[in-house]
Amino acid sequence: MDRPARLAVGIVSAGRVGSVVGASWAAAGHHVVATSGVSRESVRRAAALLPDVPLLPPDEVVAGADLALLAVPDDVLPGLVRGLAAAGSFRPGQIVVHTSGAHGVAVLAAATEQGVLPLALHPVMTFTGRVEDVTRLAGASVGVTAAPGDEAAWSVGEALVVEMGADPVRVPESVRPLYHAALAHGANHLVTLVRDCIDTLEKAGITPAEQLVAPLLSAALDNALRHGDRALTGPVARGDVGTVRTHLRELAAVDPDLAATYRVLAGRTARRASAAGLLSEHAVKDVLATLDEEDGS
């Protein structure tokens, strides 16, 4: 894969993602010429990850760049693109990249009409905006979306990802929303699930909860990735309805919302266990009937 020529990179804005991606491209030999950021956190990140890079308004950042990186929240992106297009910031031959997982390249239509090469590059990782993220990005995958049929654009996107040290994965425009929903469901809800577990242990007076569950949850994630549904364990996968009833009763006493969440996830677990051959048809019916009981008692 050919390496892109040295590019003048402009970053809108120096948030957790933009600052890290910009630092990765700078390490690959590109020249970050400007970034934008007004919050104290953005200014701090820019100083740490993009030292000596001037802070300019977004339209000036984009106008001076060969490669414009738009690293802004999903809902902000469409209006930003339209505003930059109206300001005349884009030019033919420019590469315009956004990092939103929810959007493909259609959101860049106003820029594409002005002759840019549009790309969507979504790093599949969580960012803290600290220096160590640059190293973590090098081991991640990045979802790449380019215009359908434009093989040259796909190749440019993949080359830019390789320069981050990451692995490019092609994501067609048509499945981009579903792709993002799957990733958000896994990553975001995993954090919620872990924190619910820790909070409940702490309510029971068991500390340090993080230390207690770290080996268990790490092993569960590793087994799920390696073995799929065959990694399911616990009372639901065993069809132990008495224990499931006890869980629902105890959780409802301390947090009814958490008990409701347990009920939904346990139902999905039972169905997956049944499909994987871990739970008999009779047992799965018993589990589901228990979960449908009004109060779990």
Secondary structure by P-SEA (a helix, b strand, c coil): cccccccbbbbccccccaaaaaaaaaaacccccccccccaaaaaaaaaccccbbbbcaaaaaaaccbbbbcccccccaaaaaaaaaaccccccbbbbbcccccccccaaaaaaaccbbbbbbcccccccccaaaaaaaabbbbbbccccaaaaaaaaaaaaaaacbbbbbbcccaaaaaaaaaaacaaaaaaaaaaaaaaaaaacccccccccaaaaaaaaaaaaccccccccccccccaaaaaaaaaaaaaaccaaaaaaaaaaaaaaaaaaaaaccccaaaaaaaaaaaaccccc
